[in-house]
Structure formats: structure tokens, C-alpha cells
Amino acid sequence: MNKVYRTILVTVLSITFSGLVLANDPAGAIKSSKGLVNIERAGERIPAAAGSPVFVSDKVRSGADGAFGITLKDNTLLSAGPNSLIVVSKFAYDTTTNVGSMSIGVRKGTLAVATGKIAKATPESVDFHTPTSVLGVRGTEFVVEVGEGSDE
């Protein structure tokens, strides 16, 4: 009898969590990288080549000649220009229901955004924050510019 319950429990859990992007899964990936671009993760700087995974808590930084594009798992597109610092503060996404949440920090530089499935399903669960403001998403495309931002 215990074997039957265990099988049912494993099946239910597998179905429940099959579409979730979990904390140790990448939130997305670098789609394009030009010039000096690094991912800062756990105190290390990693060159941000196309295809490199981007995780929650990662900082992506471009140099004076750098620019990069990130595609998140919900198809949100992030494009940053030179001297930019972007932080993936929070990202959770269920690929089955398109429900999730995200919070992206724009510490300095310029970021162009084309929102994906999370913002379309639940726009109130998406925000972009700068050193001086928090932007709620109610549209599909926008640009954020932070002049003298923080290097952290």
C-alpha cells in the first residue's frame, strides 16, 4: 500500500513542478555580446559569451565598448548599452501556466526591454528598479536610462 501512495505522490509532484524554473535553473541566457561584457557571479567575473546562462543574483556588466542582449525564459528581451550594470534580482516562471515574477535592477547605463509572457499574464508581478525608482510594467516595450548609478 505504501508503494502506491509513494508512486502517486511522486507523480503529482512531477506534474506540479515540471514547468517551473527553479532557483538553480538559469533565468535566461546571453543572446548577444559585443566588446567587454562580464557576468559577476559569486565573486567571480565570467566573460559573457553568447549562450552563457544568466542566473538570479547575477550582475551583467558592460564596459565602455560593450553591449549585450539577454533573453529570459519567458521570452523577455533585455538589451543594454555601454557602461551598463544590470542585476537579475528575482526570476520565477512556470512554463506551463506562464505565471511568474521578476525583478530586474538597472544600476547604471541604458536598458531596452521587450516584455515576455510573465508581464502579459501578470504585469503586477514584474518590476524594474533603479537606484532612485521602481518601475511597474504596464506596456510591452520601454527604455530605462540611469546616469550616475551605482557600481554595486
SEZAFI-207641 format. One line per field, with one value per residue (C-alpha): residue number from 0; residue in one letter; y negated, z, x negated. Coordinates in nm, 3 decimals, always signed. Each point is the difference from the previous one (the first is absolute). Example, Ala and Ser with C-alpha at 12.3 -4.5 7.8 and 13.67 -1.06 7.14 Angstrom:
2
resi = c(0/1)
resn = c(a/s)
north = c(+0.450/-0.344)
up = c(+0.780/-0.066)
east = c(-1.230/-0.137)
END
This chain:
152
resi = c(0/1/2/3/4/5/6/7/8/9/10/11/12/13/14/15/16/17/18/19/20/21/22/23/24/25/26/27/28/29/30/31/32/33/34/35/36/37/38/39/40/41/42/43/44/45/46/47/48/49/50/51/52/53/54/55/56/57/58/59/60/61/62/63/64/65/66/67/68/69/70/71/72/73/74/75/76/77/78/79/80/81/82/83/84/85/86/87/88/89/90/91/92/93/94/95/96/97/98/99/100/101/102/103/104/105/106/107/108/109/110/111/112/113/114/115/116/117/118/119/120/121/122/123/124/125/126/127/128/129/130/131/132/133/134/135/136/137/138/139/140/141/142/143/144/145/146/147/148/149/150/151)
resn = c(m/n/k/v/y/r/t/i/l/v/t/v/l/s/i/t/f/s/g/l/v/l/a/n/d/p/a/g/a/i/k/s/s/k/g/l/v/n/i/e/r/a/g/e/r/i/p/a/a/a/g/s/p/v/f/v/s/d/k/v/r/s/g/a/d/g/a/f/g/i/t/l/k/d/n/t/l/l/s/a/g/p/n/s/l/i/v/v/s/k/f/a/y/d/t/t/t/n/v/g/s/m/s/i/g/v/r/k/g/t/l/a/v/a/t/g/k/i/a/k/a/t/p/e/s/v/d/f/h/t/p/t/s/v/l/g/v/r/g/t/e/f/v/v/e/v/g/e/g/s/d/e)
north = c(+0.000/-0.243/+0.058/-0.116/-0.321/-0.068/+0.046/-0.235/-0.261/+0.011/-0.029/-0.298/-0.179/+0.064/-0.146/-0.296/-0.105/+0.107/-0.350/-0.205/-0.181/+0.074/-0.206/+0.204/-0.015/-0.287/-0.291/-0.044/-0.026/-0.251/-0.026/-0.251/-0.153/-0.268/-0.152/+0.043/+0.175/+0.207/+0.195/-0.045/+0.309/+0.097/-0.240/+0.115/-0.179/+0.222/-0.116/-0.028/+0.185/+0.074/+0.301/-0.063/+0.069/-0.285/+0.089/-0.187/-0.229/-0.028/-0.344/-0.060/-0.288/-0.159/-0.211/-0.324/+0.197/+0.265/+0.089/+0.314/+0.165/+0.247/+0.216/+0.117/+0.331/-0.180/-0.166/-0.339/-0.174/-0.223/-0.209/-0.207/-0.251/-0.111/-0.050/+0.180/+0.212/+0.221/+0.233/+0.287/-0.045/+0.243/+0.237/+0.280/+0.138/+0.289/+0.096/+0.179/-0.286/-0.297/-0.126/-0.132/-0.306/-0.196/-0.293/-0.145/-0.264/-0.263/-0.135/-0.214/-0.043/+0.061/+0.295/+0.057/+0.253/+0.197/+0.183/+0.367/+0.240/-0.087/-0.367/+0.097/+0.244/-0.195/-0.347/-0.082/+0.268/-0.170/-0.294/-0.172/-0.207/-0.267/-0.159/-0.259/+0.160/+0.311/+0.042/+0.216/+0.147/-0.078/-0.005/+0.226/-0.205/-0.271/-0.140/-0.080/-0.226/-0.049/-0.277/+0.013/+0.334/+0.237/+0.242/+0.252)
up = c(+0.000/+0.081/-0.346/-0.161/+0.208/-0.073/-0.374/+0.009/+0.197/-0.239/-0.300/+0.147/+0.093/-0.345/-0.171/+0.240/-0.038/-0.359/-0.142/+0.270/-0.045/+0.334/+0.188/-0.127/-0.361/-0.222/-0.027/-0.357/-0.219/-0.168/-0.359/-0.124/+0.138/-0.155/+0.148/+0.369/+0.178/+0.320/+0.223/+0.369/+0.194/+0.354/-0.001/-0.338/-0.336/-0.293/-0.364/-0.130/-0.331/-0.197/+0.157/+0.351/+0.264/+0.218/+0.351/+0.271/+0.186/-0.300/-0.092/-0.369/-0.066/-0.328/-0.050/-0.196/-0.328/+0.114/-0.062/+0.066/-0.047/+0.236/-0.072/+0.316/+0.017/-0.049/-0.318/+0.162/-0.197/+0.180/-0.205/+0.177/-0.141/+0.102/+0.367/+0.123/+0.310/+0.017/+0.289/-0.020/+0.351/-0.027/-0.267/+0.034/-0.292/-0.064/-0.367/+0.016/+0.133/-0.098/+0.357/+0.178/+0.131/-0.072/+0.134/-0.199/+0.134/-0.233/+0.202/-0.277/-0.375/-0.246/-0.024/-0.272/+0.090/-0.200/+0.256/-0.025/+0.124/+0.372/-0.063/-0.236/+0.251/+0.324/-0.059/+0.372/+0.069/-0.212/+0.104/-0.104/+0.258/-0.019/+0.288/+0.034/-0.130/-0.061/-0.331/-0.026/-0.343/-0.176/-0.358/-0.216/-0.099/+0.182/+0.063/+0.338/+0.032/+0.323/-0.018/+0.305/+0.145/+0.246/-0.084/+0.248)
east = c(+0.000/-0.285/-0.144/+0.325/+0.009/-0.364/+0.057/+0.299/-0.195/-0.296/+0.234/+0.187/-0.322/-0.148/+0.306/+0.016/-0.363/-0.066/+0.045/-0.171/-0.329/-0.164/-0.258/-0.296/+0.125/-0.112/+0.243/-0.117/-0.308/-0.225/+0.125/-0.256/-0.316/-0.222/-0.315/-0.078/+0.290/-0.027/+0.235/-0.078/+0.104/-0.101/-0.295/-0.135/-0.003/+0.089/-0.018/+0.356/-0.007/+0.315/+0.170/-0.133/+0.268/+0.126/+0.116/+0.191/-0.245/-0.232/-0.129/-0.065/-0.238/-0.110/-0.310/-0.036/-0.002/+0.248/+0.363/+0.201/+0.337/+0.166/+0.303/+0.178/+0.192/+0.335/-0.134/-0.063/-0.275/-0.251/-0.247/-0.265/-0.245/-0.349/-0.091/+0.312/+0.054/+0.310/+0.092/+0.249/+0.142/+0.292/+0.129/+0.255/+0.198/+0.237/-0.025/+0.334/+0.216/-0.223/+0.036/-0.305/-0.175/-0.313/-0.193/-0.288/-0.238/-0.139/-0.293/-0.149/+0.004/+0.281/+0.238/+0.260/+0.270/+0.255/+0.212/+0.084/+0.264/-0.015/+0.083/+0.281/+0.154/-0.059/-0.150/+0.019/-0.263/-0.268/-0.213/-0.318/-0.183/-0.266/-0.193/+0.279/+0.322/+0.207/+0.179/+0.309/+0.060/+0.325/-0.125/-0.205/-0.306/-0.193/-0.348/-0.157/-0.305/-0.195/-0.260/-0.224/+0.094/-0.158/-0.283/+0.136)
END
